[in-house]
């Protein structure tokens, strides 16, 4: 019987294949997405410590981290060749399909925009 490590090694896409298929655009997208994930994690940690540990919220630091999130969002948009307004417009369309007027739990669960 193979180990779980063997199973994973068999199913995981080989690094050599990934490297052979990578493009500059993919690197730009990955760089921006990884950066956004890290910076959003920093925002989350500040708010988590405020909410759960009663640590005073360092609003200046949170704003700085939000700025870093904005930076990486702009990098994602640049890599895709789209504008911030396009993202906002698409979000309005999506959420307008999901919520007929205002937020409701039922519509949040039904996800009417995903049909």
C-alpha positions in Angstrom: 0.0 0.0 0.0 1.3 3.4 -0.9 1.6 6.2 1.6 -0.4 9.4 1.4 2.8 11.1 0.5 3.1 8.8 -2.5 -0.5 9.5 -3.4 0.0 13.2 -3.3 3.3 13.0 -5.3 1.4 11.0 -8.0 -1.5 13.5 -8.2 0.4 16.7 -7.9 1.3 18.5 -11.2 5.1 18.3 -11.6 7.0 21.5 -11.0 8.9 21.1 -14.2 5.6 21.0 -16.1 4.4 24.2 -14.4 7.7 25.9 -15.2 7.5 24.9 -18.8 4.0 26.3 -19.1 4.5 29.5 -17.2 4.2 32.9 -19.0 5.0 36.4 -17.9 1.3 37.1 -17.6 0.8 34.1 -15.3 3.7 35.3 -13.2 2.2 38.8 -13.0 -1.2 37.4 -12.0 0.2 35.0 -9.4 2.5 37.7 -8.0 -0.5 40.1 -7.6 -2.8 37.4 -6.2 -0.3 36.2 -3.7 0.5 39.7 -2.6 -3.2 40.5 -2.2 -3.7 37.4 -0.1 -0.9 38.3 2.2 -2.0 41.9 2.6 -5.6 40.9 3.2 -4.4 38.5 5.8 -2.6 41.4 7.5 -5.9 43.4 7.5 -7.7 40.4 8.9 -5.2 39.9 11.7 -5.5 43.6 12.8 -9.3 43.3 12.9 -9.2 39.9 14.5 -7.0 41.1 17.4 -9.3 44.1 17.9 -12.5 41.9 17.9 -11.3 38.9 19.8 -8.4 40.2 22.0 -9.8 43.7 22.7 -6.6 45.2 21.3 -7.1 48.8 20.3 -7.6 49.0 16.5 -4.6 50.6 14.8 -6.6 52.4 12.2 -3.5 53.9 10.6 -1.9 50.5 10.2 -5.2 49.1 8.8 -5.3 51.9 6.3 -1.7 51.2 5.3 -2.6 47.5 4.7 -5.7 48.5 2.8 -3.5 50.6 0.6 -1.3 47.5 0.0 -4.4 45.6 -1.0 -5.4 48.3 -3.4 -1.8 48.1 -4.9 -2.2 44.4 -5.6 -5.7 44.8 -6.9 -4.4 47.4 -9.4 -1.6 44.9 -10.3 -4.3 42.3 -11.0 -6.3 44.7 -13.1 -3.2 45.7 -15.0 -2.3 42.1 -15.8 -5.9 41.5 -17.1 -5.9 44.9 -19.0 -9.1 46.0 -17.2 -10.1 49.1 -15.2 -11.3 49.4 -11.7 -14.6 50.7 -13.1 -15.1 47.5 -15.0 -14.7 45.4 -11.9 -17.1 47.7 -10.0 -19.7 47.5 -12.8 -19.5 43.7 -13.0 -19.9 43.5 -9.2 -23.0 45.7 -9.3 -24.5 43.4 -12.0 -23.7 40.3 -10.0 -25.1 41.6 -6.7 -28.1 43.1 -8.3 -29.0 39.6 -9.6 -28.4 38.1 -6.1 -30.3 40.7 -4.1 -33.5 42.0 -5.7 -33.6 45.1 -3.4 -31.7 44.9 -0.2 -29.8 42.1 1.5 -31.7 39.1 2.7 -30.4 35.8 4.2 -32.6 33.8 1.8 -31.2 35.5 -1.3 -27.6 35.2 0.1 -28.2 31.4 0.4 -30.0 31.0 -2.9 -27.2 32.8 -4.8 -29.5 33.8 -7.7 -26.5 35.2 -9.6 -25.0 31.8 -10.0 -27.7 30.2 -12.1 
